């Protein structure tokens, strides 16, 4: 699946701090902008996986499940 999110970068001394406004709690950091970007991408993936698993816990076993693709 292909998803695109906004990454905002700020400097804090020797660190780059990154966050994603669309996903509360998704933050990253690194000594380079690329390291902060990778850290943020990992945080986004972790949050989305957790939210997906948490949301599916309440789905009844006899409910129909399909995949919807958003481009």
mmCIF file as Biopython writes it, N, C-alpha, C and O atoms, coordinates in Angstrom:
data_model
#
loop_
_atom_site.group_PDB
_atom_site.id
_atom_site.type_symbol
_atom_site.label_atom_id
_atom_site.label_alt_id
_atom_site.label_comp_id
_atom_site.label_asym_id
_atom_site.label_entity_id
_atom_site.label_seq_id
_atom_site.pdbx_PDB_ins_code
_atom_site.Cartn_x
_atom_site.Cartn_y
_atom_site.Cartn_z
_atom_site.occupancy
_atom_site.B_iso_or_equiv
_atom_site.auth_seq_id
_atom_site.auth_asym_id
_atom_site.pdbx_PDB_model_num
ATOM 1   N N  . UNK A ? 1  ? 0.837   -1.167  0.000  1.0 0.0 1  A 1 
ATOM 2   C CA . UNK A ? 1  ? 0.000   0.000   0.000  1.0 0.0 1  A 1 
ATOM 3   C C  . UNK A ? 1  ? 0.890   1.241   0.000  1.0 0.0 1  A 1 
ATOM 4   O O  . UNK A ? 1  ? 1.934   1.276   0.652  1.0 0.0 1  A 1 
ATOM 5   N N  . UNK A ? 2  ? 0.466   2.230   -0.725 1.0 0.0 2  A 1 
ATOM 6   C CA . UNK A ? 2  ? 1.231   3.471   -0.850 1.0 0.0 2  A 1 
ATOM 7   C C  . UNK A ? 2  ? 0.519   4.574   -0.074 1.0 0.0 2  A 1 
ATOM 8   O O  . UNK A ? 2  ? -0.641  4.877   -0.352 1.0 0.0 2  A 1 
ATOM 9   N N  . UNK A ? 3  ? 1.185   5.160   0.867  1.0 0.0 3  A 1 
ATOM 10  C CA . UNK A ? 3  ? 0.645   6.277   1.641  1.0 0.0 3  A 1 
ATOM 11  C C  . UNK A ? 3  ? 1.659   7.407   1.641  1.0 0.0 3  A 1 
ATOM 12  O O  . UNK A ? 3  ? 2.868   7.175   1.644  1.0 0.0 3  A 1 
ATOM 13  N N  . UNK A ? 4  ? 1.161   8.616   1.636  1.0 0.0 4  A 1 
ATOM 14  C CA . UNK A ? 4  ? 2.026   9.784   1.735  1.0 0.0 4  A 1 
ATOM 15  C C  . UNK A ? 4  ? 1.545   10.651  2.878  1.0 0.0 4  A 1 
ATOM 16  O O  . UNK A ? 4  ? 0.344   10.876  3.032  1.0 0.0 4  A 1 
ATOM 17  N N  . UNK A ? 5  ? 2.477   11.140  3.679  1.0 0.0 5  A 1 
ATOM 18  C CA . UNK A ? 5  ? 2.157   11.973  4.821  1.0 0.0 5  A 1 
ATOM 19  C C  . UNK A ? 5  ? 3.083   13.191  4.827  1.0 0.0 5  A 1 
ATOM 20  O O  . UNK A ? 5  ? 4.150   13.176  4.214  1.0 0.0 5  A 1 
ATOM 21  N N  . UNK A ? 6  ? 2.667   14.220  5.513  1.0 0.0 6  A 1 
ATOM 22  C CA . UNK A ? 6  ? 3.473   15.425  5.638  1.0 0.0 6  A 1 
ATOM 23  C C  . UNK A ? 6  ? 4.525   15.224  6.729  1.0 0.0 6  A 1 
ATOM 24  O O  . UNK A ? 6  ? 4.213   14.748  7.821  1.0 0.0 6  A 1 
ATOM 25  N N  . UNK A ? 7  ? 5.750   15.583  6.429  1.0 0.0 7  A 1 
ATOM 26  C CA . UNK A ? 7  ? 6.826   15.547  7.413  1.0 0.0 7  A 1 
ATOM 27  C C  . UNK A ? 7  ? 7.292   16.984  7.640  1.0 0.0 7  A 1 
ATOM 28  O O  . UNK A ? 7  ? 7.671   17.677  6.696  1.0 0.0 7  A 1 
ATOM 29  N N  . UNK A ? 8  ? 7.260   17.418  8.883  1.0 0.0 8  A 1 
ATOM 30  C CA . UNK A ? 8  ? 7.724   18.756  9.260  1.0 0.0 8  A 1 
ATOM 31  C C  . UNK A ? 8  ? 9.033   18.586  10.018 1.0 0.0 8  A 1 
ATOM 32  O O  . UNK A ? 8  ? 9.115   17.791  10.954 1.0 0.0 8  A 1 
ATOM 33  N N  . UNK A ? 9  ? 10.064  19.339  9.610  1.0 0.0 9  A 1 
ATOM 34  C CA . UNK A ? 9  ? 11.394  19.239  10.224 1.0 0.0 9  A 1 
ATOM 35  C C  . UNK A ? 9  ? 11.755  20.546  10.910 1.0 0.0 9  A 1 
ATOM 36  O O  . UNK A ? 9  ? 11.538  21.628  10.364 1.0 0.0 9  A 1 
ATOM 37  N N  . UNK A ? 10 ? 12.306  20.436  12.105 1.0 0.0 10 A 1 
ATOM 38  C CA . UNK A ? 10 ? 12.800  21.599  12.834 1.0 0.0 10 A 1 
ATOM 39  C C  . UNK A ? 10 ? 14.177  21.259  13.386 1.0 0.0 10 A 1 
ATOM 40  O O  . UNK A ? 10 ? 14.482  20.098  13.656 1.0 0.0 10 A 1 
ATOM 41  N N  . UNK A ? 11 ? 14.994  22.275  13.547 1.0 0.0 11 A 1 
ATOM 42  C CA . UNK A ? 11 ? 16.326  22.081  14.144 1.0 0.0 11 A 1 
ATOM 43  C C  . UNK A ? 11 ? 16.246  22.355  15.635 1.0 0.0 11 A 1 
ATOM 44  O O  . UNK A ? 11 ? 15.561  23.277  16.077 1.0 0.0 11 A 1 
ATOM 45  N N  . UNK A ? 12 ? 16.953  21.544  16.399 1.0 0.0 12 A 1 
ATOM 46  C CA . UNK A ? 12 ? 17.092  21.751  17.842 1.0 0.0 12 A 1 
ATOM 47  C C  . UNK A ? 12 ? 18.553  21.479  18.175 1.0 0.0 12 A 1 
ATOM 48  O O  . UNK A ? 12 ? 18.928  20.355  18.505 1.0 0.0 12 A 1 
ATOM 49  N N  . UNK A ? 13 ? 19.355  22.503  18.085 1.0 0.0 13 A 1 
ATOM 50  C CA . UNK A ? 13 ? 20.798  22.325  18.272 1.0 0.0 13 A 1 
ATOM 51  C C  . UNK A ? 13 ? 21.357  21.455  17.167 1.0 0.0 13 A 1 
ATOM 52  O O  . UNK A ? 13 ? 21.239  21.779  15.985 1.0 0.0 13 A 1 
ATOM 53  N N  . UNK A ? 14 ? 21.967  20.345  17.560 1.0 0.0 14 A 1 
ATOM 54  C CA . UNK A ? 14 ? 22.559  19.431  16.574 1.0 0.0 14 A 1 
ATOM 55  C C  . UNK A ? 14 ? 21.561  18.405  16.044 1.0 0.0 14 A 1 
ATOM 56  O O  . UNK A ? 14 ? 21.923  17.564  15.221 1.0 0.0 14 A 1 
ATOM 57  N N  . UNK A ? 15 ? 20.334  18.460  16.495 1.0 0.0 15 A 1 
ATOM 58  C CA . UNK A ? 15 ? 19.322  17.474  16.114 1.0 0.0 15 A 1 
ATOM 59  C C  . UNK A ? 15 ? 18.321  18.039  15.123 1.0 0.0 15 A 1 
ATOM 60  O O  . UNK A ? 15 ? 18.023  19.233  15.122 1.0 0.0 15 A 1 
ATOM 61  N N  . UNK A ? 16 ? 17.809  17.148  14.279 1.0 0.0 16 A 1 
ATOM 62  C CA . UNK A ? 16 ? 16.631  17.430  13.479 1.0 0.0 16 A 1 
ATOM 63  C C  . UNK A ? 16 ? 15.470  16.727  14.168 1.0 0.0 16 A 1 
ATOM 64  O O  . UNK A ? 16 ? 15.557  15.543  14.491 1.0 0.0 16 A 1 
ATOM 65  N N  . UNK A ? 17 ? 14.400  17.450  14.389 1.0 0.0 17 A 1 
ATOM 66  C CA . UNK A ? 17 ? 13.187  16.898  14.973 1.0 0.0 17 A 1 
ATOM 67  C C  . UNK A ? 17 ? 12.144  16.864  13.862 1.0 0.0 17 A 1 
ATOM 68  O O  . UNK A ? 17 ? 11.963  17.846  13.142 1.0 0.0 17 A 1 
ATOM 69  N N  . UNK A ? 18 ? 11.464  15.740  13.725 1.0 0.0 18 A 1 
ATOM 70  C CA . UNK A ? 18 ? 10.454  15.598  12.670 1.0 0.0 18 A 1 
ATOM 71  C C  . UNK A ? 18 ? 9.136   15.151  13.286 1.0 0.0 18 A 1 
ATOM 72  O O  . UNK A ? 18 ? 9.108   14.387  14.252 1.0 0.0 18 A 1 
ATOM 73  N N  . UNK A ? 19 ? 8.046   15.642  12.709 1.0 0.0 19 A 1 
ATOM 74  C CA . UNK A ? 19 ? 6.729   15.169  13.147 1.0 0.0 19 A 1 
ATOM 75  C C  . UNK A ? 19 ? 5.766   15.187  11.973 1.0 0.0 19 A 1 
ATOM 76  O O  . UNK A ? 19 ? 5.992   15.849  10.960 1.0 0.0 19 A 1 
ATOM 77  N N  . UNK A ? 20 ? 4.682   14.436  12.141 1.0 0.0 20 A 1 
ATOM 78  C CA . UNK A ? 20 ? 3.672   14.305  11.102 1.0 0.0 20 A 1 
ATOM 79  C C  . UNK A ? 20 ? 2.362   14.872  11.639 1.0 0.0 20 A 1 
ATOM 80  O O  . UNK A ? 20 ? 1.768   14.273  12.536 1.0 0.0 20 A 1 
ATOM 81  N N  . UNK A ? 21 ? 1.891   16.010  11.120 1.0 0.0 21 A 1 
ATOM 82  C CA . UNK A ? 21 ? 0.667   16.620  11.637 1.0 0.0 21 A 1 
ATOM 83  C C  . UNK A ? 21 ? -0.570  15.739  11.467 1.0 0.0 21 A 1 
ATOM 84  O O  . UNK A ? 21 ? -1.511  15.854  12.251 1.0 0.0 21 A 1 
ATOM 85  N N  . UNK A ? 22 ? -0.589  14.864  10.464 1.0 0.0 22 A 1 
ATOM 86  C CA . UNK A ? 22 ? -1.766  14.027  10.220 1.0 0.0 22 A 1 
ATOM 87  C C  . UNK A ? 22 ? -1.892  12.869  11.204 1.0 0.0 22 A 1 
ATOM 88  O O  . UNK A ? 22 ? -2.974  12.307  11.374 1.0 0.0 22 A 1 
ATOM 89  N N  . UNK A ? 23 ? -0.779  12.514  11.854 1.0 0.0 23 A 1 
ATOM 90  C CA . UNK A ? 23 ? -0.792  11.362  12.755 1.0 0.0 23 A 1 
ATOM 91  C C  . UNK A ? 23 ? -0.257  11.804  14.113 1.0 0.0 23 A 1 
ATOM 92  O O  . UNK A ? 23 ? 0.955   11.828  14.327 1.0 0.0 23 A 1 
ATOM 93  N N  . UNK A ? 24 ? -1.158  12.153  15.031 1.0 0.0 24 A 1 
ATOM 94  C CA . UNK A ? 24 ? -0.713  12.579  16.357 1.0 0.0 24 A 1 
ATOM 95  C C  . UNK A ? 24 ? 0.185   11.525  17.013 1.0 0.0 24 A 1 
ATOM 96  O O  . UNK A ? 24 ? -0.114  10.331  16.992 1.0 0.0 24 A 1 
ATOM 97  N N  . UNK A ? 25 ? 1.272   11.988  17.584 1.0 0.0 25 A 1 
ATOM 98  C CA . UNK A ? 25 ? 2.203   11.086  18.259 1.0 0.0 25 A 1 
ATOM 99  C C  . UNK A ? 25 ? 3.319   10.571  17.379 1.0 0.0 25 A 1 
ATOM 100 O O  . UNK A ? 25 ? 4.252   9.942   17.879 1.0 0.0 25 A 1 
ATOM 101 N N  . UNK A ? 26 ? 3.252   10.820  16.076 1.0 0.0 26 A 1 
ATOM 102 C CA . UNK A ? 26 ? 4.303   10.362  15.159 1.0 0.0 26 A 1 
ATOM 103 C C  . UNK A ? 26 ? 5.423   11.391  15.126 1.0 0.0 26 A 1 
ATOM 104 O O  . UNK A ? 26 ? 5.290   12.465  14.539 1.0 0.0 26 A 1 
ATOM 105 N N  . UNK A ? 27 ? 6.524   11.039  15.769 1.0 0.0 27 A 1 
ATOM 106 C CA . UNK A ? 27 ? 7.679   11.930  15.874 1.0 0.0 27 A 1 
ATOM 107 C C  . UNK A ? 27 ? 8.949   11.157  15.550 1.0 0.0 27 A 1 
ATOM 108 O O  . UNK A ? 27 ? 9.021   9.943   15.740 1.0 0.0 27 A 1 
ATOM 109 N N  . UNK A ? 28 ? 9.945   11.877  15.060 1.0 0.0 28 A 1 
ATOM 110 C CA . UNK A ? 28 ? 11.239  11.265  14.788 1.0 0.0 28 A 1 
ATOM 111 C C  . UNK A ? 28 ? 12.347  12.259  15.092 1.0 0.0 28 A 1 
ATOM 112 O O  . UNK A ? 28 ? 12.100  13.453  15.264 1.0 0.0 28 A 1 
ATOM 113 N N  . UNK A ? 29 ? 13.559  11.754  15.155 1.0 0.0 29 A 1 
ATOM 114 C CA . UNK A ? 29 ? 14.700  12.637  15.383 1.0 0.0 29 A 1 
ATOM 115 C C  . UNK A ? 29 ? 15.951  12.006  14.805 1.0 0.0 29 A 1 
ATOM 116 O O  . UNK A ? 29 ? 16.010  10.797  14.584 1.0 0.0 29 A 1 
ATOM 117 N N  . UNK A ? 30 ? 16.940  12.834  14.565 1.0 0.0 30 A 1 
ATOM 118 C CA . UNK A ? 30 ? 18.215  12.340  14.072 1.0 0.0 30 A 1 
ATOM 119 C C  . UNK A ? 30 ? 19.209  13.472  13.943 1.0 0.0 30 A 1 
ATOM 120 O O  . UNK A ? 30 ? 18.846  14.648  13.967 1.0 0.0 30 A 1 
ATOM 121 N N  . UNK A ? 31 ? 20.476  13.096  13.805 1.0 0.0 31 A 1 
ATOM 122 C CA . UNK A ? 31 ? 21.521  14.115  13.638 1.0 0.0 31 A 1 
ATOM 123 C C  . UNK A ? 31 ? 21.538  14.664  12.217 1.0 0.0 31 A 1 
ATOM 124 O O  . UNK A ? 31 ? 22.147  15.702  11.954 1.0 0.0 31 A 1 
ATOM 125 N N  . UNK A ? 32 ? 20.866  13.964  11.297 1.0 0.0 32 A 1 
ATOM 126 C CA . UNK A ? 32 ? 20.713  14.463  9.926  1.0 0.0 32 A 1 
ATOM 127 C C  . UNK A ? 32 ? 19.229  14.480  9.597  1.0 0.0 32 A 1 
ATOM 128 O O  . UNK A ? 32 ? 18.426  13.813  10.251 1.0 0.0 32 A 1 
ATOM 129 N N  . UNK A ? 33 ? 18.881  15.243  8.585  1.0 0.0 33 A 1 
ATOM 130 C CA . UNK A ? 33 ? 17.485  15.310  8.166  1.0 0.0 33 A 1 
ATOM 131 C C  . UNK A ? 33 ? 17.015  13.936  7.684  1.0 0.0 33 A 1 
ATOM 132 O O  . UNK A ? 33 ? 15.886  13.535  7.966  1.0 0.0 33 A 1 
ATOM 133 N N  . UNK A ? 34 ? 17.866  13.221  6.967  1.0 0.0 34 A 1 
ATOM 134 C CA . UNK A ? 34 ? 17.503  11.885  6.479  1.0 0.0 34 A 1 
ATOM 135 C C  . UNK A ? 34 ? 17.287  10.911  7.635  1.0 0.0 34 A 1 
ATOM 136 O O  . UNK A ? 34 ? 16.371  10.090  7.581  1.0 0.0 34 A 1 
ATOM 137 N N  . UNK A ? 35 ? 18.110  10.987  8.676  1.0 0.0 35 A 1 
ATOM 138 C CA . UNK A ? 35 ? 17.933  10.116  9.841  1.0 0.0 35 A 1 
ATOM 139 C C  . UNK A ? 35 ? 16.606  10.428  10.538 1.0 0.0 35 A 1 
ATOM 140 O O  . UNK A ? 35 ? 15.902  9.519   10.979 1.0 0.0 35 A 1 
ATOM 141 N N  . UNK A ? 36 ? 16.273  11.712  10.634 1.0 0.0 36 A 1 
ATOM 142 C CA . UNK A ? 36 ? 14.999  12.105  11.241 1.0 0.0 36 A 1 
ATOM 143 C C  . UNK A ? 36 ? 13.834  11.622  10.392 1.0 0.0 36 A 1 
ATOM 144 O O  . UNK A ? 36 ? 12.817  11.185  10.929 1.0 0.0 36 A 1 
ATOM 145 N N  . UNK A ? 37 ? 13.971  11.695  9.065  1.0 0.0 37 A 1 
ATOM 146 C CA . UNK A ? 37 ? 12.931  11.219  8.152  1.0 0.0 37 A 1 
ATOM 147 C C  . UNK A ? 37 ? 12.708  9.717   8.335  1.0 0.0 37 A 1 
ATOM 148 O O  . UNK A ? 37 ? 11.567  9.260   8.398  1.0 0.0 37 A 1 
ATOM 149 N N  . UNK A ? 38 ? 13.786  8.959   8.419  1.0 0.0 38 A 1 
ATOM 150 C CA . UNK A ? 38 ? 13.664  7.510   8.607  1.0 0.0 38 A 1 
ATOM 151 C C  . UNK A ? 38 ? 13.057  7.182   9.966  1.0 0.0 38 A 1 
ATOM 152 O O  . UNK A ? 38 ? 12.238  6.270   10.075 1.0 0.0 38 A 1 
ATOM 153 N N  . UNK A ? 39 ? 13.447  7.908   10.988 1.0 0.0 39 A 1 
ATOM 154 C CA . UNK A ? 39 ? 12.891  7.709   12.318 1.0 0.0 39 A 1 
ATOM 155 C C  . UNK A ? 39 ? 11.394  8.007   12.322 1.0 0.0 39 A 1 
ATOM 156 O O  . UNK A ? 39 ? 10.614  7.272   12.928 1.0 0.0 39 A 1 
ATOM 157 N N  . UNK A ? 40 ? 10.996  9.080   11.649 1.0 0.0 40 A 1 
ATOM 158 C CA . UNK A ? 40 ? 9.584   9.438   11.548 1.0 0.0 40 A 1 
ATOM 159 C C  . UNK A ? 40 ? 8.807   8.377   10.780 1.0 0.0 40 A 1 
ATOM 160 O O  . UNK A ? 40 ? 7.710   7.999   11.192 1.0 0.0 40 A 1 
ATOM 161 N N  . UNK A ? 41 ? 9.356   7.895   9.679  1.0 0.0 41 A 1 
ATOM 162 C CA . UNK A ? 41 ? 8.675   6.857   8.890  1.0 0.0 41 A 1 
ATOM 163 C C  . UNK A ? 41 ? 8.450   5.593   9.725  1.0 0.0 41 A 1 
ATOM 164 O O  . UNK A ? 41 ? 7.393   4.967   9.640  1.0 0.0 41 A 1 
ATOM 165 N N  . UNK A ? 42 ? 9.441   5.226   10.524 1.0 0.0 42 A 1 
ATOM 166 C CA . UNK A ? 42 ? 9.296   4.055   11.394 1.0 0.0 42 A 1 
ATOM 167 C C  . UNK A ? 42 ? 8.203   4.289   12.433 1.0 0.0 42 A 1 
ATOM 168 O O  . UNK A ? 42 ? 7.423   3.382   12.726 1.0 0.0 42 A 1 
ATOM 169 N N  . UNK A ? 43 ? 8.142   5.496   12.992 1.0 0.0 43 A 1 
ATOM 170 C CA . UNK A ? 43 ? 7.112   5.822   13.984 1.0 0.0 43 A 1 
ATOM 171 C C  . UNK A ? 43 ? 5.725   5.770   13.355 1.0 0.0 43 A 1 
ATOM 172 O O  . UNK A ? 43 ? 4.790   5.248   13.961 1.0 0.0 43 A 1 
ATOM 173 N N  . UNK A ? 44 ? 5.585   6.308   12.142 1.0 0.0 44 A 1 
ATOM 174 C CA . UNK A ? 44 ? 4.297   6.280   11.447 1.0 0.0 44 A 1 
ATOM 175 C C  . UNK A ? 44 ? 3.860   4.842   11.211 1.0 0.0 44 A 1 
ATOM 176 O O  . UNK A ? 44 ? 2.710   4.493   11.479 1.0 0.0 44 A 1 
ATOM 177 N N  . UNK A ? 45 ? 4.760   4.008   10.716 1.0 0.0 45 A 1 
ATOM 178 C CA . UNK A ? 45 ? 4.430   2.605   10.452 1.0 0.0 45 A 1 
ATOM 179 C C  . UNK A ? 45 ? 3.998   1.893   11.729 1.0 0.0 45 A 1 
ATOM 180 O O  . UNK A ? 45 ? 3.028   1.135   11.719 1.0 0.0 45 A 1 
ATOM 181 N N  . UNK A ? 46 ? 4.703   2.131   12.819 1.0 0.0 46 A 1 
ATOM 182 C CA . UNK A ? 46 ? 4.373   1.501   14.095 1.0 0.0 46 A 1 
ATOM 183 C C  . UNK A ? 46 ? 2.990   1.930   14.586 1.0 0.0 46 A 1 
ATOM 184 O O  . UNK A ? 46 ? 2.197   1.095   15.023 1.0 0.0 46 A 1 
ATOM 185 N N  . UNK A ? 47 ? 2.704   3.220   14.515 1.0 0.0 47 A 1 
ATOM 186 C CA . UNK A ? 47 ? 1.409   3.734   14.965 1.0 0.0 47 A 1 
ATOM 187 C C  . UNK A ? 47 ? 0.280   3.176   14.112 1.0 0.0 47 A 1 
ATOM 188 O O  . UNK A ? 47 ? -0.740  2.749   14.653 1.0 0.0 47 A 1 
ATOM 189 N N  . UNK A ? 48 ? 0.436   3.170   12.792 1.0 0.0 48 A 1 
ATOM 190 C CA . UNK A ? 48 ? -0.623  2.665   11.924 1.0 0.0 48 A 1 
ATOM 191 C C  . UNK A ? 48 ? -0.861  1.173   12.137 1.0 0.0 48 A 1 
ATOM 192 O O  . UNK A ? 48 ? -2.008  0.724   12.132 1.0 0.0 48 A 1 
ATOM 193 N N  . UNK A ? 49 ? 0.204   0.403   12.322 1.0 0.0 49 A 1 
ATOM 194 C CA . UNK A ? 49 ? 0.056   -1.021  12.590 1.0 0.0 49 A 1 
ATOM 195 C C  . UNK A ? 49 ? -0.695  -1.243  13.900 1.0 0.0 49 A 1 
ATOM 196 O O  . UNK A ? 49 ? -1.599  -2.076  13.968 1.0 0.0 49 A 1 
ATOM 197 N N  . UNK A ? 50 ? -0.324  -0.505  14.929 1.0 0.0 50 A 1 
ATOM 198 C CA . UNK A ? 50 ? -0.981  -0.631  16.226 1.0 0.0 50 A 1 
ATOM 199 C C  . UNK A ? 50 ? -2.457  -0.252  16.140 1.0 0.0 50 A 1 
ATOM 200 O O  . UNK A ? 50 ? -3.309  -0.947  16.693 1.0 0.0 50 A 1 
ATOM 201 N N  . UNK A ? 51 ? -2.761  0.838   15.456 1.0 0.0 51 A 1 
ATOM 202 C CA . UNK A ? 51 ? -4.156  1.279   15.326 1.0 0.0 51 A 1 
ATOM 203 C C  . UNK A ? 51 ? -4.979  0.268   14.537 1.0 0.0 51 A 1 
ATOM 204 O O  . UNK A ? 51 ? -6.135  0.007   14.868 1.0 0.0 51 A 1 
ATOM 205 N N  . UNK A ? 52 ? -4.377  -0.303  13.490 1.0 0.0 52 A 1 
ATOM 206 C CA . UNK A ? 52 ? -5.082  -1.311  12.694 1.0 0.0 52 A 1 
ATOM 207 C C  . UNK A ? 52 ? -5.388  -2.539  13.556 1.0 0.0 52 A 1 
ATOM 208 O O  . UNK A ? 52 ? -6.520  -3.022  13.572 1.0 0.0 52 A 1 
ATOM 209 N N  . UNK A ? 53 ? -4.391  -3.035  14.262 1.0 0.0 53 A 1 
ATOM 210 C CA . UNK A ? 53 ? -4.592  -4.220  15.109 1.0 0.0 53 A 1 
ATOM 211 C C  . UNK A ? 53 ? -5.610  -3.932  16.208 1.0 0.0 53 A 1 
ATOM 212 O O  . UNK A ? 53 ? -6.469  -4.769  16.485 1.0 0.0 53 A 1 
ATOM 213 N N  . UNK A ? 54 ? -5.528  -2.771  16.832 1.0 0.0 54 A 1 
ATOM 214 C CA . UNK A ? 54 ? -6.460  -2.407  17.889 1.0 0.0 54 A 1 
ATOM 215 C C  . UNK A ? 54 ? -7.884  -2.302  17.346 1.0 0.0 54 A 1 
ATOM 216 O O  . UNK A ? 54 ? -8.826  -2.771  17.984 1.0 0.0 54 A 1 
ATOM 217 N N  . UNK A ? 55 ? -8.043  -1.697  16.185 1.0 0.0 55 A 1 
ATOM 218 C CA . UNK A ? 55 ? -9.363  -1.540  15.585 1.0 0.0 55 A 1 
ATOM 219 C C  . UNK A ? 55 ? -9.994  -2.861  15.177 1.0 0.0 55 A 1 
ATOM 220 O O  . UNK A ? 55 ? -11.216 -3.003  15.222 1.0 0.0 55 A 1 
ATOM 221 N N  . UNK A ? 56 ? -9.171  -3.833  14.779 1.0 0.0 56 A 1 
ATOM 222 C CA . UNK A ? 56 ? -9.705  -5.114  14.316 1.0 0.0 56 A 1 
ATOM 223 C C  . UNK A ? 56 ? -10.063 -6.061  15.457 1.0 0.0 56 A 1 
ATOM 224 O O  . UNK A ? 56 ? -10.749 -7.058  15.230 1.0 0.0 56 A 1 
ATOM 225 N N  . UNK A ? 57 ? -9.622  -5.778  16.660 1.0 0.0 57 A 1 
ATOM 226 C CA . UNK A ? 57 ? -9.936  -6.658  17.794 1.0 0.0 57 A 1 
ATOM 227 C C  . UNK A ? 57 ? -11.438 -6.765  18.043 1.0 0.0 57 A 1 
ATOM 228 O O  . UNK A ? 57 ? -11.921 -7.808  18.483 1.0 0.0 57 A 1 
ATOM 229 N N  . UNK A ? 58 ? -12.172 -5.704  17.766 1.0 0.0 58 A 1 
ATOM 230 C CA . UNK A ? 58 ? -13.603 -5.680  18.053 1.0 0.0 58 A 1 
ATOM 231 C C  . UNK A ? 58 ? -14.461 -6.173  16.885 1.0 0.0 58 A 1 
ATOM 232 O O  . UNK A ? 58 ? -15.685 -6.213  17.003 1.0 0.0 58 A 1 
ATOM 233 N N  . UNK A ? 59 ? -13.849 -6.545  15.771 1.0 0.0 59 A 1 
ATOM 234 C CA . UNK A ? 59 ? -14.618 -6.987  14.608 1.0 0.0 59 A 1 
ATOM 235 C C  . UNK A ? 59 ? -15.146 -8.400  14.878 1.0 0.0 59 A 1 
ATOM 236 O O  . UNK A ? 59 ? -14.380 -9.301  15.219 1.0 0.0 59 A 1 
ATOM 237 N N  . UNK A ? 60 ? -16.459 -8.584  14.724 1.0 0.0 60 A 1 
ATOM 238 C CA . UNK A ? 60 ? -17.027 -9.917  14.938 1.0 0.0 60 A 1 
ATOM 239 C C  . UNK A ? 60 ? -16.459 -10.922 13.935 1.0 0.0 60 A 1 
ATOM 240 O O  . UNK A ? 60 ? -16.158 -10.553 12.800 1.0 0.0 60 A 1 
ATOM 241 N N  . UNK A ? 61 ? -16.310 -12.186 14.338 1.0 0.0 61 A 1 
ATOM 242 C CA . UNK A ? 61 ? -15.711 -13.190 13.456 1.0 0.0 61 A 1 
ATOM 243 C C  . UNK A ? 61 ? -16.495 -13.427 12.171 1.0 0.0 61 A 1 
ATOM 244 O O  . UNK A ? 61 ? -15.916 -13.843 11.167 1.0 0.0 61 A 1 
ATOM 245 N N  . UNK A ? 62 ? -17.807 -13.168 12.183 1.0 0.0 62 A 1 
ATOM 246 C CA . UNK A ? 62 ? -18.610 -13.419 10.984 1.0 0.0 62 A 1 
ATOM 247 C C  . UNK A ? 62 ? -18.756 -12.179 10.096 1.0 0.0 62 A 1 
ATOM 248 O O  . UNK A ? 62 ? -19.462 -12.226 9.089  1.0 0.0 62 A 1 
ATOM 249 N N  . UNK A ? 63 ? -18.097 -11.066 10.458 1.0 0.0 63 A 1 
ATOM 250 C CA . UNK A ? 63 ? -18.153 -9.851  9.646  1.0 0.0 63 A 1 
ATOM 251 C C  . UNK A ? 63 ? -17.292 -10.019 8.398  1.0 0.0 63 A 1 
ATOM 252 O O  . UNK A ? 63 ? -16.269 -10.704 8.427  1.0 0.0 63 A 1 
ATOM 253 N N  . UNK A ? 64 ? -17.716 -9.386  7.293  1.0 0.0 64 A 1 
ATOM 254 C CA . UNK A ? 64 ? -16.951 -9.424  6.046  1.0 0.0 64 A 1 
ATOM 255 C C  . UNK A ? 64 ? -15.875 -8.351  6.094  1.0 0.0 64 A 1 
ATOM 256 O O  . UNK A ? 64 ? -16.123 -7.213  6.491  1.0 0.0 64 A 1 
ATOM 257 N N  . UNK A ? 65 ? -14.674 -8.740  5.680  1.0 0.0 65 A 1 
ATOM 258 C CA . UNK A ? 65 ? -13.545 -7.799  5.646  1.0 0.0 65 A 1 
ATOM 259 C C  . UNK A ? 65 ? -13.004 -7.742  4.225  1.0 0.0 65 A 1 
ATOM 260 O O  . UNK A ? 65 ? -12.796 -8.774  3.587  1.0 0.0 65 A 1 
ATOM 261 N N  . UNK A ? 66 ? -12.780 -6.535  3.739  1.0 0.0 66 A 1 
ATOM 262 C CA . UNK A ? 66 ? -12.179 -6.300  2.438  1.0 0.0 66 A 1 
ATOM 263 C C  . UNK A ? 66 ? -11.143 -5.192  2.581  1.0 0.0 66 A 1 
ATOM 264 O O  . UNK A ? 66 ? -11.113 -4.478  3.583  1.0 0.0 66 A 1 
ATOM 265 N N  . UNK A ? 67 ? -10.311 -5.063  1.582  1.0 0.0 67 A 1 
ATOM 266 C CA . UNK A ? 67 ? -9.300  -4.006  1.555  1.0 0.0 67 A 1 
ATOM 267 C C  . UNK A ? 67 ? -9.779  -2.874  0.655  1.0 0.0 67 A 1 
ATOM 268 O O  . UNK A ? 67 ? -10.284 -3.107  -0.444 1.0 0.0 67 A 1 
ATOM 269 N N  . UNK A ? 68 ? -9.614  -1.648  1.136  1.0 0.0 68 A 1 
ATOM 270 C CA . UNK A ? 68 ? -9.919  -0.463  0.360  1.0 0.0 68 A 1 
ATOM 271 C C  . UNK A ? 68 ? -8.608  0.271   0.106  1.0 0.0 68 A 1 
ATOM 272 O O  . UNK A ? 68 ? -7.855  0.538   1.043  1.0 0.0 68 A 1 
ATOM 273 N N  . UNK A ? 69 ? -8.334  0.597   -1.145 1.0 0.0 69 A 1 
ATOM 274 C CA . UNK A ? 69 ? -7.121  1.309   -1.510 1.0 0.0 69 A 1 
ATOM 275 C C  . UNK A ? 69 ? -7.439  2.775   -1.762 1.0 0.0 69 A 1 
ATOM 276 O O  . UNK A ? 69 ? -8.372  3.099   -2.497 1.0 0.0 69 A 1 
ATOM 277 N N  . UNK A ? 70 ? -6.660  3.657   -1.147 1.0 0.0 70 A 1 
ATOM 278 C CA . UNK A ? 70 ? -6.825  5.083   -1.320 1.0 0.0 70 A 1 
ATOM 279 C C  . UNK A ? 70 ? -5.576  5.615   -2.000 1.0 0.0 70 A 1 
ATOM 280 O O  . UNK A ? 70 ? -4.469  5.424   -1.496 1.0 0.0 70 A 1 
ATOM 281 N N  . UNK A ? 71 ? -5.733  6.265   -3.112 1.0 0.0 71 A 1 
ATOM 282 C CA . UNK A ? 71 ? -4.595  6.821   -3.854 1.0 0.0 71 A 1 
ATOM 283 C C  . UNK A ? 71 ? -4.600  8.324   -3.765 1.0 0.0 71 A 1 
ATOM 284 O O  . UNK A ? 71 ? -3.721  8.979   -4.325 1.0 0.0 71 A 1 
#
